[in-house]
Amino acid sequence: MCTTAACGSISDQTTAAPAVESAWGAFIPSVLPAAGSTRSLIRQLTGLAGTPPEYLHRFAAIGDSAPIAEFDAIADAGATALLTLEPWIAGAGIDQPSHSLARIAAGAFDADLHRWGAELGAWGRPVLLRFAQEMNGTWYPWSIGVNGNTAADYRATWKRMRAGIRSAGAANVEFVWAPNVVTEGTTAFVDAYPGADQVDRVALDGYNWGAAPGHHWQSPADLFSASLATLRDLDSTHPILITEVASADGPSPEDKAGWIRDFLTIVDAEPRLEGFLWFQTDKERDWRFNSTQVSLAAFRDGVVGR
């Protein structure tokens, strides 16, 4: 399946984008051992999956400092850090007009952005920086339609953020733009795209919440196929990531195992899909790929040797 608008004809010859080998990664609650422990949580994750992750995901609020110790642990494990930088006060809810996109775009947080750029640049190793993710949802202060935010505000904020990070010397940073798949509670994401010159990766987040109030079981194709097609049409050049993905358990243990196998089939069908990061935690649902033995076996079978 062609995954890029650039797969059209040049002269009279059709040229497909070269396929990439998709890697796997994860978010885990911590990458550092607990106080007084020497047990490596990254090594534990590797043991579960049967192969080491190539990406590990951390979250930070804009007022935080760069988690250098965590980055060191990730790099020492041979993985690449994906940092999600969130322009909010964590835990303060979505009603945060002080962190509206218009204020960020006007420069209210330039000092924080420059500091982040300086800290990431001083660290020096490669970092994938994902900023203000899932903007087409309704659950963050930077969501379009929340706190007066518009798609134009989002694009302006992204450009301000990127310029601020870059101007502070963070040449080691690559920028990842990541809307949510279009599903319940989301809107189209095309108008929020900041432009091909502003990103280094394009990405999607998508979760199968299962048959719970307000949700229904969604197959990987239900969740990802249409949004991946939109993303390919929107950006015909950059590598694609799935920066957050997971599934709830179903009535039968085999339901989640089958979901994982079907998801990996979608991953393998996307030539530009560089990798995916599983949300490996028990939070709103037990999202972990090892929530049952059969789902663990399905995941291991799919990622070992990838």
Residue, then its C-alpha position, 0 to 999 in steps of 0.5 A: m500500500c502506498t503511504t505517501a502522496a509522493c507516490g504519484s507519477i513523476s514523468d510517466q513513472t510511479t515511484a514508491a517511497p522506500a519502506v522503513e523497518s518499523a521499530w517499537g517503543a513504550f511509555i512506562p511510568s518510570v525509567l529509573p530504579a526506585a529509591g534503594s533499588t538497582r532493578s532496571l525497569i528498562r531491562q524488565l520491559t525488555g524481558l517482557a517483550g523479548t527484545p529491547p525498545e528502540y524508543l522510550h517516552r517521557f512527559a513533562a510540563i512546560g515549567d519543568s526542567a529537562p529530565i536529564a537523568e531519565f534521558d541518560a537511562i534511556a540513551d544508556a539502554g540504546a533507545t531514543a528519547l521521545l519527550t512530550l512537552e505539554p504547555w500547561i500546569a499538570g493536574a490543574g484541569i483543562d480550564q487554564p486561560s493562562h496557558s491559552l495558545a494565543r498567549i503562548a504564540a504571543g511569547a508569554f512562555d518564551a523563557d521556558l521554551h528557550r530554557w528547554g532548548a538550552e537544556l536539551g541542546a546541552w544534553g546533546r544526544p538525539v531527542l524526539l520532541r512532541f509538543a501539545q499532542e492530541m490538539n484535536g481532542t477536548w481534554y487539554p488546555w491547548s485543545i482547539g476549541v478550549n480556552g478560546n484556542t483556534a487552529a490558527d493559534y495552534r499553528a502559530t504556537w507551534k512555530r513559536m515553540r520550534a523557533g524558541i527551541r532551535s534558537a537556544g541551540a538544540a540542534n539535536v532535537e527533531f519535532v514530532w506533530a501528533p494529533n489523535v486519531v479521529t474518533e469519539g470526542t475528536t475533530a479533524f486535525v488537518d487545519a492544525y498541521p503547522g507545515a512540512d518545514q516545521v516538523d520532522r515526524v508526523a504521528l498519531d495517538g489511538y486507544n481502543w477503550g473497549a466496551a465501556p460507558g461512552h466507548h465501544w470496542q474498536s479494531p485497529a483498522d477502525l481506529f487508524s486506517a482513515s486517520l493514517a490515510t489523512l496523515r499521508d495525504l497531508d504530509s507526503t514526506h516525513p516519517i510516521l510514528i504512532t506515539e501512543v497506542a494501547s488496547a483495553d482487555g475484552p470479554s475474552p483474553e484472546d480479544k486483546a491478543g487478536w487486537i495486538r496482532d491486527f495492529l501490528t499488521i497495520v504497522d507492517a502495511e505502512p512503508r513510512l511508519e518508522g515505529f510505534l510506542w505502546f502505552q505500557t501502564d495500568k491507568e484508566r484501563d489496563w493498557r499493558f501488553n502483558s495484561t494477560q498471558v495471551s496478549l503478552a505472547a501476541f506482542r512478543d511474537g510481533v516485536v521480536g526480530r522487528 
